[in-house]
């Protein structure tokens, strides 16, 4: 099932400044990673600059990994690794609607520069088993987070959320 929700993304990428998107991506990523064990694995990338180059819209987003978090990289900073692809393929990667290995091996997403760092990032995120309970506890505090998660499980909201994410397919 294709949802029209993300069809305006290429238009938004073309007409909103890269700095806006960079800040948004960094904030969303850092928020979603709260409580996830994979964050500790990002220490290998500390001090590295990762660029995302969106070929069909001409956008480029640069992030500096510091203290296991993404930060918008200063403009003059050279990228250590660049991941290049079109907006559809980045959305497929972000929503996990397509296997990252398929996207990279089919050269729909390409790594340039420090490929060890790029492959490390890809493999780390590919191996991520998102822990919603840990995220809620990290964001809301242990007591409230557990209660919210228990309520979600009780009313099957966690299954609905997982199902919606797995069924999501970005538009071409």
N, C-alpha and C positions, 0 to 999 in steps of 0.2 A: 504494500500500500504506500503510495507516494503522498506525502503531505505538502500542501502548498506553502506551509509556514516559512520555509527557508528559501523559496524561489527568489525573493527580493535581495538576497545576500550579495550577489554580484553587483547589483545596482548600488546598494549601500556602500560596498567596498570602493566603488568608483567615485562616489560623490562625497563621502565623509573622509576627513583627513586620517592618514595612517596613524598619527599619534593617538587619536581617539580609539581606534581599533586596538592598538598595542596596549594601551592602558586597560581596556575592557578585557582583552584576552588574558593579560597577566592577572587581573583581579579575579576573574572567573576561575582560572586554573588554580591559583593559590587558595581560593575558597574551597573548591571541590577537593583539593588534596589534603585539607585539614583532617587529621585523624587517620590518614592512610599510611600504612607501613612503607609504601613505595617512596615516600618523601625522603627517607633516610638514604635510599639508593641514589638520589640525585646529587649527593655530595661529590661524586666523581666528576660532575659537570660544573661544580662551583668555580667561578671565574671565567667560564666559557660564554661566548656570545653565540646565540642561536638565531638564525634569520629564517623567516618563512617568506618565500617569494611566490606570490600568486600570479601566475602567468597570464591568465585570461583577463585580469582586471588591472594589472600593472602595479599592484600593491607590494610593499615589502615591510615586514614587521621584524624588528630586532629586539631580542631579549637577552639580558645578562642574568645568568644564574648566580645568585648570591645567597648564602645561608639556606640552600635547598629550596629557594623560591625564585619565581620569575620576576624580573624587574625590567622596565623599559630601558633598553641600552641607550647610552648617549649617542647622538648622531654620528660623531666622528669615529666611533669605535668600529674596528674591523671585525667582521663576522668570522668565527672559528668554523662554523658549519652552517650551510644553507640547505634548507629543504625546499625544493621547487616543485610546483604542480599547479593545477587549476583549482578554482574554488570548489567545484563539485567533489574532486578527489580529497581535498582537505576536509570537507564536511563528512565524507565517507569515513575518513580516518578518525575524526573527532567523535562521530556518533557510533563508531565501531560497526557500521553497517557493511563494511568490507574489511577483509583481513589485511592488516598492514603489509604482510609479506607479499600478498598479491599486488598491492598498489606499488610497492617498490620494485619487485621483480619484473612487473610488466612495464616498468619505467614511466608509470603515470605520476609517481612521486620520485624525485631524484635527489640524491645526497651529493653535496659538493663541499670541498674543503676537508676538514677533519672528520673523515668518515667513521673513525672509531667512536668519536663523541656522538655522531648522528645515529650510528647503529646502537650504541649504548642507550640513547634516549628512546629510540624506537622499540627496542627489546624490553626496556623497563616499563614503558607505558603499555606495550602489548601484553605483558605479563600481569598487568594490574587486575586484580579481582576486587572491584569496588566494594568497600565495606560501609554500607549506609549507616549501620548502628554506630560504628566508630566515628563516622563523620558527624552524626547528630550529637554524640557525646562531646566531641571536640568543640562544636559550635555552641551548643546549648548548655553544656555542663553535664557531668556524669549522670546525676539524678534525673534531670528533666529530659536529657537525651534518651536515656533508657525508657522512660515512660512514653515519650513520643514514638519511639521505635516499636515498643510493645503494642501501642494502639494501632500503629500502621499494620503490624503483623496481624493483629486481632481482626481488623477490618479489611485485610488483604490489600491494603493500599501499597505495600511494598511490592507485591506481585504485579499489580496494575502498573506501577511505575517502571519496573523492570521490563514488562511486556511492551509498554509504549516505547521504551528506548530501543529494544531489540527489533521492533517492527518499523521503526523510523527509517525511511529511505529518502535521502536528499534528491531533489529534482536534478536532472542532467542540465 
